[in-house]
């Protein structure tokens, strides 16, 4: 029973780590998406600014 209890504890700990790992991967994915969107928005703003100055010149 000591061995099965130790195995159960290790198994539970492993499952907890897998869940935490998945959660962190998901968080990284969504943070990268937000960064990409902000980069794209700022790039578009830069392009709009350039095209406006071209029209004015």
C-alpha positions, 0 to 999 in steps of 0.5 A: 500500500505504501508503494501504491500510495506513492505511485498515486501521489506521483501520478497526481503530481504528474497530472497537475504538472501536465495541466499547468503546462497546458495552461501556460502554453495556452496563455503564451499562445494568446499573449503572442496573438495579442502582440501580433495584433498590436504589431499589425495594427501599428503597422497599418497605422504607419502605412496609413500615415505614409500614404497620407503624407504621399497624398499631401506632397 
